[in-house]
């Protein structure tokens, strides 16, 4: 965030009318907005400055949003909300799997866009006073202060969202969290997107910590309800 307490938003979309509409609305809501029409320009902008959040269209010519997201994630964990005119679930799941924080299908209302942006930006979410302690389980060490995770003595690289999701589960071993409860704890109380984003990020998290969904060491699925942390403290 800059010195004037404005969040910086980078809007990447090849539709001039949409860029103008979104820019004007977000500026009226107090955001500092830069907008570009293509992926190359977005990556060039990111080399100059780091925004607080990126709004990234999927269906752009030359370099699509997925490719841009891949490049962004090589160097940055800046929050990304994907914008898409497509309704296919595969697009949404692909974006989330590649590291997007949320998605929004066009056409969308400006009010919904602002709500999603604020929810993602407020994703500091977990009550840190309850999770500053270092957790040690059978094969896993989680240090919230250092934001470090070790699995079988190997350091694991997690995204900010994956780390917070793991911390939420590990802070209450054995407790079953519904998807709605995890959304509230990790994404924010005012998040009102698709609950399936939880499933996608749980899948990413399991892969990162080498956990098998069919025989879990750490994260168990409670069918029809949600998830729980199954490992015991050492």
Phi, psi and omega per residue, in radians:
X1 nan 2.462 -3.084
X2 -1.444 -3.141 -3.028
X3 -1.171 -0.300 3.139
X4 -1.621 0.229 3.125
X5 1.083 0.483 3.034
X6 -1.771 2.390 3.015
X7 -1.350 2.395 3.093
X8 -1.601 2.183 3.122
X9 -2.005 2.286 3.012
X10 -1.853 2.055 3.141
X11 -1.768 2.174 -3.116
X12 -2.123 1.888 -3.099
X13 -2.794 2.475 -3.079
X14 -1.560 0.035 3.124
X15 -1.685 1.906 -3.083
X16 -1.024 -0.723 -3.103
X17 -1.136 -0.707 3.133
X18 -1.170 -0.731 3.122
X19 -1.047 -0.753 -3.124
X20 -1.128 -0.765 -3.130
X21 -1.110 -0.833 -3.104
X22 -1.160 -0.747 -3.135
X23 -1.042 -0.830 -3.120
X24 -1.100 -0.737 -3.102
X25 -1.180 -0.777 -3.122
X26 -1.168 -0.651 3.090
X27 -1.115 -0.675 3.106
X28 -1.141 -0.440 3.106
X29 -1.535 0.043 3.056
X30 1.689 0.169 3.116
X31 -1.569 2.635 3.019
X32 -1.663 2.005 -2.964
X33 -2.060 2.269 2.932
X34 -2.022 2.459 3.141
X35 -2.309 2.491 3.110
X36 -2.341 2.814 -2.983
X37 -1.756 -0.129 -3.077
X38 -2.678 2.932 -3.067
X39 -1.124 -0.725 -3.132
X40 -1.056 -0.743 3.122
X41 -1.154 -0.616 3.113
X42 -1.111 -0.807 -3.129
X43 -1.153 -0.625 3.081
X44 -1.137 -0.705 3.105
X45 -1.102 -0.691 -3.124
X46 -1.187 -0.462 3.091
X47 -1.253 -0.363 -3.126
X48 -1.594 -0.694 -3.061
X49 -2.664 2.723 -3.134
X50 -1.881 2.032 3.094
X51 -1.321 2.954 3.061
X52 -1.457 -0.370 3.130
X53 -2.825 2.577 3.100
X54 -2.033 2.284 2.943
X55 -1.735 2.031 -2.922
X56 -2.206 2.018 3.098
X57 -1.278 2.446 3.115
X58 -1.388 -0.832 -2.935
X59 -1.532 1.041 3.094
X60 -1.753 2.596 3.096
X61 -1.261 2.865 3.101
X62 1.191 -1.212 3.109
X63 -2.174 1.919 -3.090
X64 -1.349 3.005 -3.068
X65 -1.090 -0.591 3.120
X66 -1.080 -0.749 3.137
X67 -1.145 -0.734 3.104
X68 -1.071 -0.772 -3.138
X69 -1.053 -0.743 3.093
X70 -0.999 -0.776 -3.129
X71 -1.174 -0.721 3.130
X72 -1.054 -0.780 -3.051
X73 -1.230 -0.221 3.066
X74 -1.188 -0.453 -3.034
X75 -2.291 -0.156 -2.983
X76 -2.552 2.582 3.029
X77 -1.891 0.391 3.111
X78 -0.981 2.367 3.123
X79 -1.034 2.445 -3.129
X80 -2.278 2.221 2.981
X81 -1.901 2.127 -3.136
X82 -1.455 2.413 3.054
X83 -1.941 2.278 -3.113
X84 -2.531 2.482 3.046
X85 -1.530 -0.149 -3.113
X86 -1.511 2.617 -3.138
X87 -1.877 -0.054 -3.093
X88 -1.146 2.355 -3.139
X89 -1.077 -0.556 -3.083
X90 -1.039 -0.626 3.123
X91 -1.136 -0.755 -3.125
X92 -1.147 -0.814 -3.122
X93 -1.117 -0.716 -3.141
X94 -1.076 -0.772 3.138
X95 -1.085 -0.771 -3.139
X96 -1.171 -0.688 3.132
X97 -1.119 -0.580 -3.112
X98 -1.445 -0.066 3.049
X99 2.062 0.140 3.049
X100 -1.253 2.656 -3.139
X101 -1.593 -0.477 -3.116
X102 -2.861 2.999 3.073
X103 -2.491 2.745 3.132
X104 -2.490 2.244 -3.087
X105 -1.613 2.281 3.066
X106 -1.296 2.573 -0.118
X107 -1.357 2.558 3.124
X108 -2.228 2.740 3.101
X109 -1.464 2.528 3.089
X110 -0.999 -0.609 3.139
X111 -1.137 -0.705 3.108
X112 -1.159 -0.699 3.113
X113 -1.037 -0.814 -3.137
X114 -1.100 -0.716 3.131
X115 -1.081 -0.743 3.128
X116 -1.132 -0.752 3.140
X117 -1.052 -0.835 -3.105
X118 -1.131 -0.631 3.120
X119 -1.123 -0.762 -3.140
X120 -1.189 -0.725 -3.131
X121 -1.166 -0.472 3.142
X122 -1.600 0.319 -3.014
X123 -1.349 0.489 2.945
X124 -1.426 -0.230 2.396
X125 0.769 -1.209 -3.065
X126 -1.222 2.477 3.095
X127 -1.213 1.777 -3.037
X128 -1.102 -0.425 -3.122
X129 -1.121 -0.379 -3.123
X130 -1.681 -0.124 -3.011
X131 -2.271 0.431 3.109
X132 -1.396 -0.279 -3.134
X133 -1.290 2.730 3.119
X134 -1.529 2.231 3.141
X135 -1.726 2.376 3.060
X136 -2.233 2.150 3.141
X137 -2.153 -3.060 3.133
X138 -1.277 1.619 3.122
X139 1.680 -0.082 -3.099
X140 -2.348 2.339 3.030
X141 -2.119 2.277 -3.119
X142 -2.202 2.105 -3.112
X143 -2.050 1.699 -3.108
X144 -1.087 -0.581 -3.115
X145 -1.129 -0.790 3.107
X146 -1.516 -0.144 -3.042
X147 0.906 0.937 -3.077
X148 -2.197 2.438 3.086
X149 -2.256 2.305 3.063
X150 -2.088 2.325 3.037
X151 -2.130 2.060 -3.077
X152 0.902 0.769 3.090
X153 1.288 -0.024 3.102
X154 -1.696 2.288 3.106
X155 -1.248 2.390 -3.083
X156 -1.914 2.344 3.138
X157 -1.608 1.910 3.116
X158 -1.984 2.606 2.979
X159 -1.229 2.884 3.131
X160 -1.030 -0.704 -3.126
X161 -1.196 -0.754 3.124
X162 -1.085 -0.695 3.132
X163 -1.098 -0.790 -3.120
X164 -1.167 -0.607 3.104
X165 -1.159 -0.769 3.095
X166 -1.105 -0.734 3.138
X167 -1.098 -0.719 3.125
X168 -1.056 -0.752 -3.134
X169 -1.241 -0.800 -3.056
X170 -1.220 -0.377 -3.136
X171 -1.238 -0.228 3.135
X172 -2.479 1.228 -3.112
X173 -0.972 2.362 3.129
X174 1.530 -0.349 3.131
X175 -1.313 2.352 3.091
X176 -1.547 2.146 3.085
X177 -1.816 2.253 2.984
X178 -1.279 2.865 3.082
X179 -1.054 -0.700 3.137
X180 -1.092 -0.696 3.125
X181 -1.163 -0.671 3.107
X182 -1.204 -0.662 3.068
X183 -1.048 -0.770 -3.123
X184 -1.149 -0.735 -3.075
X185 -1.289 -0.658 -2.997
X186 -1.787 -0.767 -3.112
X187 -1.516 -0.524 -3.119
X188 2.189 2.616 -3.054
X189 -1.095 -0.459 -3.054
X190 -1.710 0.204 3.095
X191 -1.270 2.304 -3.138
X192 -2.328 0.568 3.094
X193 -1.485 -2.930 -3.097
X194 -1.243 2.231 3.137
X195 -1.105 -0.300 -3.122
X196 -1.197 -0.225 3.049
X197 -1.056 -0.516 3.107
X198 -1.103 -0.795 -3.125
X199 -1.053 -0.735 -3.120
X200 -1.121 -0.783 -3.103
X201 -1.291 -0.522 3.008
X202 -1.096 -0.722 3.089
X203 -1.054 -0.770 3.096
X204 -1.087 -0.758 -3.117
X205 -1.116 -0.784 3.116
X206 -1.028 -0.749 3.131
X207 -1.079 -0.731 -3.094
X208 -1.158 -0.657 -3.085
X209 -1.707 0.239 3.057
X210 1.009 0.823 -3.127
X211 -1.847 2.411 -3.112
X212 -1.750 2.074 -3.103
X213 -1.074 -0.514 -3.120
X214 -1.414 -0.375 3.108
X215 -2.539 1.239 -2.945
X216 -1.268 2.431 2.963
X217 -1.558 -0.536 -2.979
X218 -2.166 -0.917 -3.020
X219 -1.994 2.006 3.123
X220 -1.762 2.589 3.067
X221 -1.673 2.266 3.025
X222 -1.821 1.771 -2.970
X223 -0.950 2.274 3.112
X224 1.373 -0.025 -3.106
X225 -2.169 -1.094 -3.089
X226 3.000 -2.274 -3.011
X227 -2.444 2.764 3.045
X228 -2.565 2.738 3.066
X229 -1.553 2.146 -2.976
X230 -1.800 -0.293 -3.099
X231 -1.271 2.613 -3.133
X232 -1.750 2.620 3.085
X233 -1.089 2.520 3.109
X234 -1.590 nan nan
